[in-house]
Amino acid sequence: MNVSVVLFTSDLRVHDHPPLRAALGRGGEVVPLFVRDPAVARVGGTAPNRDAFLADCLAALDAGLRERGGRLVVRSGDPVEEVCAVVREADADIVHMAAGCSGFARHREDRLRHALEADGRRLYVHDAVVTALPTGAVTPAGSDHYAVFTPYFRRWVQERLREPLGAPRVVRMPQGVRSEDLPARADVDGVSEGLAAGGETEGRKRLSAWLARGVDAYGDGHDDLAGDATSRLSPYLHFGAVSASETIHRARARGGAGAEAFVRQLCWRDFHHQVLAARPAASTDDYRTRNDRWRRGKEAEADLRAWREGRTGYPVVDAAMRQLAHEGWMHNRGRLLAASFLTKTLYIDWREGARHFLDLLVDGDVANNQLNWQWMAGTGTDTRPNRVLNPVTQGKRYDPDGAYVRRWVPELAAIEGSAVHDPWKLPGRERARYDYPEPVVDLADGLARFRHARGQDEDAA
């Protein structure tokens, strides 16, 4: 009887899983495998929130496989060495896995392919498992990827997505394949207090609830900071606990302006993945350099520390950073404001912000995190690289009643309405009563410094 190994990476689910279905389609036995690679931590930072969420996802995946007669095999170490060891133990002849987009993932695939072929085995890499479309499926004439979102989106919506696959009924496994114990959330230190539960069951429940009750208002409400009218599905998409392709199919079936706006945001995810697949160095290097000479030294370090701690003196920025610390997640509008403030108002290297986000964000992946940071820093794909988001006007626009700020910056809870966005106008004695810091920089000074550095005069937004 033939035996296949299915290597799970960022696709921790049993529903709509092409590698698993392809392996089972051979009619033989299957070893579902996940390898805990220590190199991932070196690439992605300390990431206790992602470690805890991963533990939830692996437990849910194991439960889903056990319901069908299988189980998840977990190993720790170099993925190539561990996969090859499992292949030999199970006498498997083929390994199935989902395609990655980062340079790290591509290098892992190449190493694994060469090792398996040297041993007379095969590797089959499946596209459109982590993303809705394969990363190279849509390209412009004369280039290997789209560098601007809108033309990419126009092409992307015309492409036919593969149909979602149901979960298998039975998973038959060979005997005697060794597994480590599953990791547990309780064993992870430093987890954010408000971190959501992970796993496929939780993700599918949230997706169904979102499509039934939330998505219709998404077009008008997705920027409302206090309303929190977003899907919060990004962690489940990051870990592949829910399928991007199935999510889009179901949103389109729901229909309406809100669903269309939601699908457009999901397209941004595919867009960033295809950029990174074509330009792997963009994970650490400027996609389009502006020859920035970012601020360094003690004063910049103090400003960076204030930003990380949510003590900049700009309430909406501080609220966003405190939400990140508490939940391991941040509203998208908050991410834009926090990134603009760090890179353009404080003129601190986007890599410093990206690293902090990767340390805390449960949905932090290289493609979306790094390229969103580059977009906001003006070194990425933004067609207006010198735009600056004013935290006062943006706060009043997207948190007009000040509810978001008061939720996350309780020192300012007594200030009514949109006045909460201007607390630095309080006299000194009043400020001391609120225990809220002076602004780390005057907005006009920060804007002038940034314009001088970039040699531009574009207005702030």
Secondary structure, DSSP 8 states (H G I E B T S, - for coil): --EEEEEESS---STT-HHHHHHHTTTSEEEEEEEE-HHHHHHH---HHHHHHHHHHHHHHHHHHHTTT---EEEES-HHHHHHHHHHHHT-SEEEEE---SHHHHHHHHHHHHHHHHTT-EEEEESSSSSSS-TTSS--TTSSS-SSHHHHHHHHTTS---------S-----S---------GGG-SS--TT----SHHHHHHHHHHHHHHTGGGHHHHTT-TTTT-S---HHHHHTTSS-HHHHHHHHHHH-SHHHHHHHHHHHHHHHHHHHHHH-GGGGTS-SS--------SHHHHHHHHHHHHT-SS-HHHHHHHHHHHHHS---HHHHHHHHHIIIIIS---HHHHHHHHHHH-TT--IIIIIHHHHHHHTSSS-SSTT-B--HHHHHHHHSTT-HHHHHH-GGGTTS-GGGGG-GGGS-HHHHHHHT----SS-HHHHHHHHHHHHT----B-
